Amino acid sequence: MKHWGLIFLFVFLVFEDEGNVLHAKADDGFVETKGVQLMLNGSPFYANGFNAYWLMYMAADPYQRSKVSTALQQAKQHGLNIARTWAFSDGGDRPLQYSPGSYNQQMFQGLDFVVSEAKRYGIKLVLSFVNNYDQYGGKKQYVNWARNQGQSISSDDDFFTNSVVKEYYKNHIKAVLTRPNTLSGVAYKDEATIMAWELMNEPRCLSDPSGSTIQAWITEMASHVKSIDGNHLLEAGLEGFYGPSSSQKQQYNPNFQVGTDFIANNQIPGIDFATLHSYPDQWLGSSSDETQIAFLVTWLNNHIQDAQNILKKPLLFAEFGKSLKVSGPSQRDELFNTVYAAIYSSARGGGAAVGGLFWQLFAEGMDSFGDGYEIIMSQPTSTVDIITRESRKLNRIRKMFVRLKNIERLNKARKIRRPLCQNSWC
């Protein structure tokens, strides 16, 4: 019995509970999937985190770099364990990519710093390769580059079909995946701090509402990513709109189509988990808060069930928020509580909802970047309290699974040992 007591003591010392946040003492590994769950070091991983698109931009400026460290440190202190950010800035002001294949090393070193600091604070990353929108270049910049090389381009949607544009994009993917971090020497494709890659922030192809163009593009690009990097997870960056493959569910969309298909797009083999974005304040801007929340509840529950029963893949709520420019703190808190309740209800039963990332985290002194959605973790607001509480709740679930797993291991070890003792008092 003394030996078993020591083993149980070891089990509980492996993890320390500091502010109700679980810290793994062993080196973090790559996040993987198992059925509808994300897994880290053999146990379920629940993601409570944030979007901070600006991390590379700020990190590339020596006078602003401290904002990155401060934001990540404050996030960790509140139990947040994952961040989604841009691994792109195409053309324009302070680009990462001046032109196809020509890189601004100061910006790339900024991204190196982001990865290094995330590792320092134990925060996983989701890195996106390109924007659907014009901000930071996006698909418009890519098609303009091709047009300048004599390509016949009819619209920005040619990003998804033009062979030259696709080659530019594939080359950018390769440049990011194979880059050795100048601070650690570890290639991005071998860096476990990165949880997943994202093909595009909110891909949309309005010229093809059937969804076939996006379907072909995701299939091709997922295969390309996986041919270079077999370590990391991959997601498409989808908002979650239903398409023709589940036409009976299109009634649950906001009243517009964007050429994507939540079911078909996420069934592509190279896509490891599904994503969902939720902005009822934008999509249903003329509706009451009650109508927006009712929409949100249905939106979340439908996607959780579809991820669980049809896709059989994890579902990450990759963006959600409510702007204080159009509502008050209590309305924003209601939205956060609604999203977090859906995640927790699914997660505690081992369901497909594996976490959420609010839009968006700021550091102090970023007023000029504000869009009404920003949250500063050092400010004592009710929303910060809600976020922190969600971290603790998801952490308790993870700890429960860790301890159950350790008990199972001990039971297996006990069964193996018993036959070795032949005495009646064993």
C-alpha positions as CSV (number, residue, x, y, z in Angstrom):
1,M,0.0,0.0,0.0
2,K,2.9,2.4,0.6
3,H,3.9,2.1,-3.0
4,W,0.4,2.9,-4.2
5,G,0.3,5.9,-1.9
6,L,3.5,7.2,-3.4
7,I,2.0,6.8,-6.9
8,F,-1.1,8.7,-6.0
9,L,1.0,11.4,-4.5
10,F,3.0,11.6,-7.7
11,V,-0.2,11.8,-9.8
12,F,-1.4,14.9,-7.9
13,L,2.0,16.6,-7.8
14,V,2.4,16.3,-11.5
15,F,-0.3,19.0,-11.8
16,E,-0.4,22.1,-9.6
17,D,-3.5,24.1,-9.2
18,E,-2.4,27.7,-9.3
19,G,-5.4,30.1,-9.4
20,N,-7.5,27.2,-10.6
21,V,-5.4,27.0,-13.8
22,L,-3.9,23.6,-14.7
23,H,-0.2,23.7,-15.6
24,A,1.3,20.5,-17.1
25,K,4.8,19.9,-15.8
26,A,5.7,17.7,-18.7
27,D,6.7,19.3,-22.0
28,D,3.7,20.2,-24.0
29,G,3.1,18.2,-27.1
30,F,1.1,18.7,-30.3
31,V,-2.6,19.0,-30.0
32,E,-4.3,16.1,-31.8
33,T,-7.9,15.0,-32.4
34,K,-9.6,11.8,-31.1
35,G,-13.1,11.5,-32.3
36,V,-14.9,14.8,-31.4
37,Q,-12.3,15.9,-28.9
38,L,-9.0,17.8,-29.0
39,M,-6.3,15.9,-27.1
40,L,-3.1,17.2,-25.5
41,N,-0.6,14.8,-23.8
42,G,-3.2,12.0,-23.9
43,S,-6.0,14.0,-22.2
44,P,-8.8,16.2,-23.6
45,F,-7.8,19.8,-24.3
46,Y,-10.4,22.5,-23.9
47,A,-9.7,25.8,-25.5
48,N,-10.6,29.0,-23.7
49,G,-9.0,31.8,-25.6
50,F,-9.1,34.9,-27.7
51,N,-8.4,36.5,-31.1
52,A,-5.6,39.1,-31.3
53,Y,-4.9,39.7,-35.0
54,W,-2.4,42.4,-34.2
55,L,0.3,40.3,-32.4
56,M,2.8,40.1,-35.3
57,Y,2.2,43.8,-36.2
58,M,3.0,45.0,-32.7
59,A,5.8,42.5,-32.1
60,A,7.7,43.8,-35.2
61,D,8.0,47.2,-33.6
62,P,10.6,47.2,-30.8
63,Y,8.7,50.1,-29.1
64,Q,5.4,48.2,-29.1
65,R,6.6,44.7,-28.6
66,S,6.0,44.8,-24.8
67,K,2.2,44.9,-25.6
68,V,2.4,41.4,-26.9
69,S,4.1,40.1,-23.8
70,T,1.7,41.9,-21.5
71,A,-1.4,40.7,-23.3
72,L,-0.2,37.1,-23.3
73,Q,0.8,37.3,-19.6
74,Q,-2.5,38.7,-18.6
75,A,-4.4,36.2,-20.7
76,K,-2.5,33.3,-18.9
77,Q,-3.2,34.8,-15.5
78,H,-6.9,34.5,-16.3
79,G,-6.6,30.9,-17.5
80,L,-6.7,31.5,-21.2
81,N,-4.8,28.9,-23.2
82,I,-5.1,29.6,-26.9
83,A,-4.8,32.6,-29.2
84,R,-5.7,33.0,-32.9
85,T,-3.8,35.5,-34.9
86,W,-2.6,36.4,-38.4
87,A,0.5,34.9,-40.1
88,F,0.0,37.3,-43.0
89,S,0.3,40.9,-44.0
90,D,0.3,41.1,-47.8
91,G,1.5,44.3,-49.4
92,G,0.6,47.8,-48.1
93,D,1.8,49.3,-44.9
94,R,4.4,47.2,-42.9
95,P,3.9,44.0,-44.9
96,L,5.1,40.6,-44.1
97,Q,5.1,39.8,-47.8
98,Y,6.2,42.7,-50.0
99,S,5.4,40.7,-53.2
100,P,5.0,37.0,-53.9
101,G,7.9,35.3,-52.2
102,S,9.6,38.5,-51.0
103,Y,9.4,38.8,-47.3
104,N,10.0,41.6,-44.7
105,Q,12.3,39.9,-42.2
106,Q,11.5,42.4,-39.5
107,M,7.8,41.4,-39.7
108,F,8.7,37.7,-39.8
109,Q,10.9,38.2,-36.7
110,G,7.9,39.8,-35.1
111,L,5.9,36.5,-35.7
112,D,8.9,34.6,-34.3
113,F,8.6,36.6,-31.2
114,V,4.9,35.9,-30.9
115,V,5.4,32.2,-31.2
116,S,8.3,32.4,-28.6
117,E,6.2,34.4,-26.1
118,A,3.2,32.1,-26.6
119,K,5.4,29.2,-25.7
120,R,6.8,31.1,-22.7
121,Y,3.3,31.6,-21.3
122,G,1.9,28.2,-22.3
123,I,-0.6,29.5,-24.8
124,K,-1.4,27.5,-28.0
125,L,-1.7,29.3,-31.3
126,V,-4.0,29.2,-34.3
127,L,-2.2,30.9,-37.2
128,S,-4.1,32.1,-40.3
129,F,-2.5,32.2,-43.7
130,V,-4.5,34.9,-45.5
131,N,-7.5,37.2,-45.2
132,N,-10.7,37.0,-47.2
133,Y,-11.0,40.8,-46.7
134,D,-8.9,43.7,-47.9
135,Q,-7.4,44.4,-44.5
136,Y,-3.7,43.3,-44.4
137,G,-3.9,42.6,-48.1
138,G,-6.1,39.5,-48.4
139,K,-7.2,37.8,-51.5
140,K,-7.5,41.1,-53.3
141,Q,-3.7,41.7,-53.0
142,Y,-3.0,38.2,-54.4
143,V,-5.2,38.7,-57.5
144,N,-3.6,42.2,-58.0
145,W,-0.2,40.6,-57.9
146,A,-1.3,38.1,-60.6
147,R,-3.0,40.8,-62.6
148,N,0.2,42.8,-62.6
149,Q,1.9,39.8,-64.1
150,G,-0.5,39.7,-67.1
151,Q,-3.0,37.3,-65.7
152,S,-6.6,37.7,-66.8
153,I,-8.5,38.4,-63.6
154,S,-12.2,39.0,-63.5
155,S,-12.8,39.4,-59.8
156,D,-11.3,38.8,-56.4
157,D,-12.9,35.4,-56.3
158,D,-10.3,34.3,-58.9
159,F,-8.1,33.9,-55.9
160,F,-9.7,30.4,-55.5
161,T,-9.3,29.3,-59.1
162,N,-6.4,31.1,-60.9
163,S,-3.4,28.8,-61.1
164,V,-0.8,31.6,-60.7
165,V,-2.6,33.0,-57.6
166,K,-2.9,29.6,-56.1
167,E,0.8,29.1,-56.6
168,Y,1.6,32.4,-54.8
169,Y,-0.6,31.3,-51.9
170,K,1.0,27.8,-51.7
171,N,4.4,29.3,-51.7
172,H,3.4,31.5,-48.8
173,I,2.2,28.5,-46.9
174,K,5.5,26.7,-47.5
175,A,7.5,29.8,-46.4
176,V,5.6,29.9,-43.1
177,L,5.7,26.2,-42.4
178,T,9.4,25.7,-43.1
179,R,10.6,28.9,-41.5
180,P,13.1,28.3,-38.7
181,N,12.2,30.6,-35.8
182,T,15.1,33.0,-35.3
183,L,14.7,32.9,-31.5
184,S,14.4,29.1,-31.0
185,G,15.7,27.6,-34.2
186,V,12.7,25.4,-34.4
187,A,10.8,25.3,-37.8
188,Y,7.2,26.3,-37.5
189,K,6.1,23.0,-38.8
190,D,7.9,21.4,-35.8
191,E,6.7,23.9,-33.2
192,A,4.2,22.4,-30.7
193,T,3.1,25.8,-29.4
194,I,1.2,26.1,-32.7
195,M,-2.0,24.1,-32.3
196,A,-3.4,24.6,-35.8
197,W,-3.2,26.4,-39.2
198,E,-6.1,28.2,-40.7
199,L,-6.4,28.3,-44.5
200,M,-8.2,31.7,-44.6
201,N,-10.0,34.1,-42.3
202,E,-13.7,33.7,-43.2
203,P,-13.4,32.4,-46.8
204,R,-16.2,33.7,-49.0
205,C,-16.9,33.2,-52.7
206,L,-20.0,35.2,-53.6
207,S,-19.7,34.4,-57.3
208,D,-20.4,30.7,-56.6
209,P,-23.2,30.2,-54.1
210,S,-23.2,26.5,-54.8
211,G,-20.1,26.1,-52.7
212,S,-18.2,24.0,-55.2
213,T,-15.4,26.6,-55.8
214,I,-14.6,26.8,-52.1
215,Q,-14.9,23.0,-51.7
216,A,-12.3,22.4,-54.5
217,W,-10.0,25.1,-53.1
218,I,-10.1,23.8,-49.5
219,T,-9.5,20.2,-50.8
220,E,-6.4,21.3,-52.8
221,M,-5.0,23.6,-50.1
222,A,-5.5,21.1,-47.2
223,S,-3.6,18.5,-49.2
224,H,-0.8,21.0,-49.8
225,V,-0.5,21.9,-46.1
226,K,-0.5,18.2,-45.0
227,S,2.1,17.3,-47.6
228,I,4.6,19.7,-45.8
229,D,3.4,19.5,-42.2
230,G,2.2,16.2,-40.6
231,N,2.3,17.5,-37.1
232,H,-0.3,20.2,-36.9
233,L,-4.1,20.3,-37.1
234,L,-5.8,22.3,-39.9
235,E,-9.0,24.1,-40.1
236,A,-10.5,26.1,-43.0
237,G,-11.5,29.3,-41.2
238,L,-15.3,29.0,-41.9
239,E,-18.0,31.0,-40.3
240,G,-20.4,28.1,-40.2
241,F,-23.0,29.0,-42.9
242,Y,-25.0,26.0,-44.1
243,G,-24.9,25.3,-47.9
244,P,-26.5,23.1,-50.5
245,S,-25.3,19.8,-48.9
246,S,-27.7,20.5,-46.0
247,S,-30.3,22.7,-47.7
248,Q,-32.9,21.9,-45.0
249,K,-30.6,23.8,-42.6
250,Q,-30.1,26.9,-44.6
251,Q,-33.1,28.4,-42.9
252,Y,-30.9,28.7,-39.8
253,N,-28.4,31.0,-41.6
254,P,-28.6,34.7,-41.5
255,N,-30.4,35.9,-44.6
256,F,-27.4,35.7,-46.9
257,Q,-25.2,33.2,-48.6
258,V,-21.4,33.4,-49.0
259,G,-20.5,30.4,-51.1
260,T,-19.5,28.1,-48.2
261,D,-21.0,24.9,-46.9
262,F,-20.4,24.0,-43.2
263,I,-21.1,20.3,-43.7
264,A,-19.4,19.6,-47.0
265,N,-16.4,21.9,-46.4
266,N,-15.6,20.3,-43.0
267,Q,-16.0,16.8,-44.3
268,I,-12.9,17.2,-46.4
269,P,-10.4,14.7,-45.0
270,G,-7.5,17.2,-44.5
271,I,-9.7,19.4,-42.2
272,D,-9.2,18.2,-38.7
273,F,-11.8,20.3,-36.8
274,A,-14.7,22.6,-37.7
275,T,-15.0,26.3,-36.7
276,L,-17.9,28.6,-36.0
277,H,-18.2,32.4,-35.9
278,S,-21.1,34.1,-34.2
279,Y,-21.9,37.8,-34.7
280,P,-25.7,38.3,-34.2
281,D,-25.1,42.0,-33.7
282,Q,-23.8,42.3,-37.2
283,W,-25.9,39.7,-38.9
284,L,-29.2,40.7,-37.3
285,G,-28.4,44.3,-36.6
286,S,-32.0,45.6,-36.8
287,S,-33.4,42.8,-34.5
288,S,-33.9,43.1,-30.8
289,D,-31.4,41.7,-28.3
290,E,-33.8,38.9,-27.4
291,T,-34.1,37.9,-31.1
292,Q,-30.4,37.9,-31.5
293,I,-29.9,35.7,-28.4
294,A,-32.6,33.3,-29.6
295,F,-30.8,33.1,-33.0
296,L,-27.5,32.5,-31.2
297,V,-28.8,29.6,-29.1
298,T,-30.2,27.8,-32.2
299,W,-27.0,28.6,-34.2
300,L,-24.7,27.1,-31.6
301,N,-26.8,24.1,-30.8
302,N,-27.3,23.1,-34.4
303,H,-23.6,23.3,-35.1
304,I,-22.7,21.3,-32.0
305,Q,-25.1,18.6,-33.0
306,D,-23.9,18.5,-36.6
307,A,-20.2,18.3,-35.5
308,Q,-21.1,15.5,-33.1
309,N,-23.4,13.4,-35.3
310,I,-22.5,14.2,-38.9
311,L,-18.9,15.5,-39.1
312,K,-17.8,13.5,-36.1
313,K,-15.1,16.2,-35.5
314,P,-14.3,18.7,-32.8
315,L,-16.0,22.2,-33.1
316,L,-14.2,25.3,-32.1
317,F,-16.1,28.6,-31.6
318,A,-13.3,30.5,-33.3
319,E,-14.9,34.0,-33.1
320,F,-17.7,35.5,-31.1
321,G,-18.4,38.9,-29.6
322,K,-20.6,41.9,-29.3
323,S,-19.6,45.5,-29.9
324,L,-20.1,48.0,-27.1
325,K,-20.6,50.6,-29.9
326,V,-24.1,49.1,-30.4
327,S,-24.9,47.6,-27.0
328,G,-24.1,47.9,-23.3
329,P,-21.9,45.7,-21.1
330,S,-24.9,43.6,-19.9
331,Q,-25.9,42.7,-23.4
332,R,-22.3,41.7,-24.2
333,D,-22.2,39.6,-21.0
334,E,-25.4,37.8,-22.0
335,L,-23.8,36.8,-25.3
336,F,-20.7,35.6,-23.6
337,N,-22.7,33.6,-21.1
338,T,-24.8,32.1,-23.8
339,V,-21.7,31.0,-25.8
340,Y,-19.9,29.7,-22.8
341,A,-22.9,27.8,-21.5
342,A,-23.2,25.9,-24.8
343,I,-19.5,25.0,-24.7
344,Y,-19.6,23.8,-21.1
345,S,-22.7,21.8,-21.5
346,S,-21.2,20.0,-24.5
347,A,-17.7,19.6,-23.0
348,R,-18.7,18.1,-19.7
349,G,-20.4,15.3,-21.5
350,G,-17.5,14.7,-23.8
351,G,-19.2,16.4,-26.7
352,A,-17.9,18.2,-29.8
353,A,-17.8,21.8,-28.6
354,V,-14.1,22.1,-27.4
355,G,-13.8,25.8,-26.7
356,G,-14.3,29.4,-27.7
357,L,-12.1,32.3,-28.7
358,F,-13.7,35.8,-28.1
359,W,-13.1,38.7,-30.5
360,Q,-10.9,40.4,-29.4
361,L,-8.1,40.8,-26.8
362,F,-6.2,44.1,-26.5
363,A,-3.4,45.4,-24.3
364,E,-3.5,48.8,-22.7
365,G,-2.7,51.7,-25.0
366,M,-4.3,50.4,-28.2
367,D,-7.3,52.8,-28.4
368,S,-6.7,53.6,-32.1
369,F,-7.3,49.9,-32.9
370,G,-10.6,49.7,-31.1
371,D,-13.7,48.4,-32.9
372,G,-16.0,48.1,-29.9
373,Y,-15.3,44.4,-29.4
374,E,-12.0,44.8,-27.5
375,I,-11.5,43.4,-24.1
376,I,-8.5,44.3,-21.8
377,M,-7.9,41.6,-19.2
378,S,-6.3,44.0,-16.7
379,Q,-9.5,46.0,-16.5
380,P,-11.9,44.8,-13.8
381,T,-15.1,44.3,-15.9
382,S,-17.9,41.8,-15.6
383,T,-17.0,40.4,-19.0
384,V,-13.4,39.6,-17.8
385,D,-15.0,37.8,-14.8
386,I,-17.1,35.7,-17.1
387,I,-14.1,34.8,-19.2
388,T,-12.1,33.8,-16.2
389,R,-14.9,31.7,-14.7
390,E,-15.2,29.8,-18.0
391,S,-11.4,29.0,-17.8
392,R,-11.9,27.6,-14.4
393,K,-14.9,25.5,-15.4
394,L,-13.2,24.0,-18.4
395,N,-10.1,23.4,-16.4
396,R,-12.1,21.4,-13.9
397,I,-13.3,19.2,-16.7
398,R,-9.8,18.6,-18.0
399,K,-8.5,17.8,-14.5
400,M,-11.3,15.3,-14.0
401,F,-10.3,13.5,-17.2
402,V,-6.7,13.6,-16.3
403,R,-7.4,12.0,-12.9
404,L,-9.7,9.4,-14.3
405,K,-7.1,8.5,-16.8
406,N,-4.5,8.1,-14.0
407,I,-6.9,6.0,-12.0
408,E,-7.4,3.7,-15.0
409,R,-3.6,3.4,-15.4
410,L,-3.2,2.5,-11.8
411,N,-6.0,-0.1,-12.0
412,K,-4.3,-1.7,-15.0
413,A,-1.0,-1.7,-13.2
414,R,-2.7,-3.4,-10.2
415,K,-4.2,-6.1,-12.4
416,I,-0.8,-6.8,-13.9
417,R,0.9,-7.0,-10.5
418,R,-1.7,-9.2,-8.7
419,P,-0.8,-12.5,-10.4
420,L,2.8,-12.1,-9.2
421,C,1.8,-12.6,-5.5
422,Q,0.8,-16.2,-4.6
423,N,0.4,-15.6,-0.8
424,S,-3.1,-15.6,0.7
425,W,-2.6,-12.2,2.3
426,C,-2.0,-10.4,-1.0
